[in-house]
Amino acid sequence: MFIEIGRMKYKVIKSRTQYDEYCQCLEVLVFMEDRPQEIEDEIELLTLLIEEYDQKTSNLSSVD
């Protein structure tokens, strides 16, 4: 098995600037027509990264 090690396109979000950039990327990808599977995978990954950052940085308390 060969694993190619290279530069990752997306990383764990660590700043508000990075968060904003990823949100913009996600918006562009979501509105693309006839998306190939690779784009669907990017959408899924960006969504997970954005949601994780939101959970870590949210100042809103849970409402029961």
C-alpha positions as CSV (number, residue, x, y, z in Angstrom):
1,M,0.0,0.0,0.0
2,F,1.4,3.4,-1.0
3,I,0.4,6.5,0.9
4,E,1.1,9.8,-0.7
5,I,2.1,12.4,1.9
6,G,1.6,15.9,0.8
7,R,0.2,19.2,1.8
8,M,-3.3,19.0,3.2
9,K,-5.9,21.2,1.6
10,Y,-7.9,21.7,4.8
11,K,-6.7,21.7,8.4
12,V,-8.4,22.0,11.8
13,I,-9.7,25.6,12.2
14,K,-7.6,27.5,14.7
15,S,-8.6,31.2,14.0
16,R,-11.5,33.3,13.1
17,T,-9.8,34.3,9.8
18,Q,-9.4,30.6,8.8
19,Y,-13.0,30.0,9.8
20,D,-14.2,32.8,7.6
21,E,-12.1,31.5,4.7
22,Y,-13.5,28.0,5.0
23,C,-17.1,29.4,5.2
24,Q,-16.5,31.3,2.0
25,C,-15.1,28.1,0.3
26,L,-18.0,26.1,1.5
27,E,-20.5,28.6,0.1
28,V,-18.8,28.5,-3.3
29,L,-18.8,24.7,-3.4
30,V,-22.4,24.3,-2.2
31,F,-23.7,26.4,-5.1
32,M,-21.7,24.6,-7.8
33,E,-23.8,22.7,-10.3
34,D,-23.1,19.2,-11.3
35,R,-20.6,18.6,-8.5
36,P,-18.2,15.6,-8.8
37,Q,-17.8,13.3,-5.8
38,E,-14.6,15.0,-4.8
39,I,-16.5,18.2,-4.3
40,E,-19.1,16.5,-2.2
41,D,-16.3,15.1,0.0
42,E,-14.9,18.6,0.4
43,I,-18.3,20.0,1.3
44,E,-18.6,17.3,4.0
45,L,-15.2,17.9,5.4
46,L,-15.5,21.7,5.5
47,T,-18.9,21.3,7.2
48,L,-17.4,19.1,9.9
49,L,-14.5,21.5,10.4
50,I,-16.8,24.5,10.6
51,E,-19.2,22.8,13.0
52,E,-16.3,21.7,15.3
53,Y,-15.0,25.3,15.4
54,D,-18.5,26.6,16.1
55,Q,-18.9,24.2,19.0
56,K,-15.5,25.1,20.5
57,T,-16.0,28.8,20.3
58,S,-19.7,29.3,20.8
59,N,-20.6,31.6,23.7
60,L,-24.2,30.6,23.7
61,S,-25.4,28.2,26.4
62,S,-27.6,25.3,25.6
63,V,-31.3,25.9,25.8
64,D,-33.3,23.1,27.4
